[in-house]
């Protein structure tokens, strides 16, 4: 019995997917569990396995098409089976093809043929010009009123275009200056080149030096870069985003990191970073302020009792956000280990769909770029995203005296539709306190 292969729903918020590649052609045998096609979503490119063993009887949706979830993509039939072929897209909305597939083509009949200038010529001249491939518009005519005769066409074909008319003085100047008179437009009688025409050409050559043409490199606006652009634009258009900033004195966090590193210096598998401590602190703060660990789905705000924390990872082709699942259950060493594993998989392109979907909060750390602070853009349907700047030594007031302290700027962007400013800023204050006194994370 034949089986319809449909666009899978890879994640809670997925509405459509792009068929980026078919691994089989129509008529090929397929095995259950074998890679059948590749889907590109707003989150990740994912390989989809065949749900059945049989023959790929029909590919309904071609490569490059974007269709809603549950749309029929293909039909797998058993050997010898001939099911009815599917015409058009079944279920879902209109297919969005590549940009160039929908271009309208205007025929010459619709636009109207270009009006050609009438050239006075004899029938025999037109016939010979057609046979020899001569453009009649370039042939000077010697007949009445400049009419082109057969002999004019033959002479033009044999000798080429006639030399430009030029005065003797202008010709001598052009010869001395090695000017190509064929590029000079004459302003004299019947288009004759004069001394003034040559002098103007010489002046123009001196004033306008020859320049090398600029080289422009075109980068296709597609793939992950296009997906990121679409998501960021949609995020800013469809949410009420507000960003709050605070500067935290993280001197104790710096000491805490150094202490842990010293304790595990002989264990190469343990390398604690500021980011790991921030992740742990953010997770604990989210459990104390659950409204920040929420998502807005349709007409409902979902408060999650577990933290699936997104960690932004920069790649050469764009940004991807793998999720540290159940982060609230992990200690600092577990966080450090798993975050590095996720980052490595992101760089190798081996993340699975569960590792990039269903996040509840995101952290974007740009400290390694030497940036103090920025306004991160929300990753819908999440309610908040934390921006982390670099740790900088600065003079600050500490216990009533001026001292050199380690300071860090934290920026929290939140969806004002879901949470008001006061609770969002209280969450940020709690997070900053954890970083200022990291021993509280152990309570």
Secondary structure, DSSP 8 states (H G I E B T S, - for coil): --EEEE----STT--EEEEEEESS-TT-EE-TTSEEEEEE-SS-EEEEE-SSSEEEEEE-S-TT-EEETT-EEEEEE-TT-------S--SSS--B--GGGG-----HHHH---------B-HHHHHHHHHHT--GGGS---SGGG-B-HHHHHHHHHH-S----B-HHHHHHHHHTT--GGG----SGGG-B-HHHHHHHHHHHHHS--------------HHHHHHHHHHHHHHHHS-EEEEEEEEE-HHHHHHHHHHHHHTTT-TT----HHHHHHHHHHHHHHHSGGGGEEEETTEEEE-SS--EEEEEEETTEEEEEEETTGGG--HHHHHHHHHHHHHHHHHT---GGGTSS-SEEEEE-GGGT---------TTBSEEEEEEEEEEEEEEETTEEEEEEEEEEEEEEETTTS-HHHHHHHHHHHHHHHHTGGGGG-
